Amino acid sequence: MAEEFGPGRAEVLAKDHVLSGLGGCTVDQALAAGIPAKEIWREVCVAFDVPAERR
């Protein structure tokens, strides 16, 4: 996430942005719940329209 959004913004997004595709969890909550990082990244990409070549 830091590579895509920059380190500061990535940290804020991981802590504060709720992703509906993860059942209403933030990235940090999803990681703590044991959801695989690849699955989380896919949801982040969908939520923020990350181009396919950077996914």
N, C-alpha and C positions, 0 to 999 in steps of 0.2 A: 504494500500500500504506500509506503514511503516513496518508492520509486515513481509511482503514478501520481500521487497527490502532494508530495513533499512531506518531510518528516513531521512538521508541526500540524498540518492539516490532517494527515493520516492518523495521528494520535487522537485528535479531537473527534474525527469521524468514528474511530474504533470505540471510543468511550461513549459518545453521545447519539450517534445516528441509529435509529431503530430501523431494522430491515424487515419488511413484512414477509419476505421470502424465507426468513429464518424464524418465523413464528413470533415476530415482534421483539426479537432480541437485538442487542447491539453486537458488533463484532467481538468485543471483549467478553460479553456474556455467552455468546455462542462458543467461543474457544474454551471458556471455563466449563461449559456443558459437555465438551468433548466432540463437538461437531468438527469434522475434518476441515483443515484450512483451505483445501481446494474447493470444497463446497461453499464455504463462506466467501472466498474470492469470487466465485461465479456469481453469487448474489450481489456482491458489491459492484461487479461489472455491469450487471443488469440495472441496478439502481442508479448508477452514475453514467450510463451509456459509454462505458470504456470500449473503444474500438477493438474489434476482434483480433487485430494484429498485436495488441498489447495485453491480451488476456492470458 
